[in-house]
Amino acid sequence: MEKLDKVLEYQKIDIELRKVLDEIERSEDNKKLEQAKTEFNNAKATVTETEKVAENIVSFYNNAIAFFEECEKRIADIGDKMNATDDLTVQRELAAQLEKIREKLSDLEKKLAERSDKGEKVILAYLDGQSRGKKVRAVYDAVKERLQKFKKEKEPRINELKGQLDALRADIAPATMEIYKAITAERKYPAFVEAQDTDNKNYRCFCGLELSQKAKSELLDKGCVRCETCRRLVYKK
């Protein structure tokens, strides 16, 4: 492979950089931060959901008030009509209309009682969500501050390693870098590995599996080959 020493040096530095980044990613504070984010989002979702329910309840109450006002007018109108006639048939029809209004009002009264109970629960859920959100936010801010301090301590080393990688990248063929990036994108480190001799004169990849005869031939012919199992690039010096 062209300029193998440069590629391997790049890989060595990249692995070291990955260890530093993993140290941050796997730190206890980073885990706590992610947990706090989840808890805060859950609390926020509770508040948002209860606000929507509250809006529906308020809308229901407003519609109920409008319906009550309409019923008041209809009852007054029917009362006037009943007082204005001695026709028993008409009075019976008007009385039937009053009974229908009474039934609707009775049904609405039950629904209002249900909404009242639901409203109390919504208020409690809303207050609980607000309280949890404030507590989690305080934890989140404290953990975030510690994590940022930890990252700041690691910054000089991270920048140093990134600078070394940038300097080496110019000496590595773009096609080779593409292969390297594709393998490491799957978090396979190391990506370029030296072929391991086996007792039966074959070669084994870093993943532990022997190369096929076809892969072996390509390795001996070209000096490198992609492992058919893990897709790492196997080289032979």
Secondary structure, 3 states (H helix, E strand, C coil): CCCHHHHHHHHHHHHHHHHHHHHHHCCHHHHHHHHHHHHHHHHHHHHHHHHHHHHHHHHHHHHHHHHHHHHHHHHHHHHHHHHCCCCHHHHHHHHHHHHHHHHHHHHHHHHHHHHHHHHHHHHHHHHHHHHHHHHHHHHHHHHHHHHHHHHHHHHHHHHHHHHHHHHHHCCCCHHHHHHHHHHHCCCCCCCEEECEECCCCCEECCCCCECCHHHHHHHHHHCEEECCCCCCEEECC
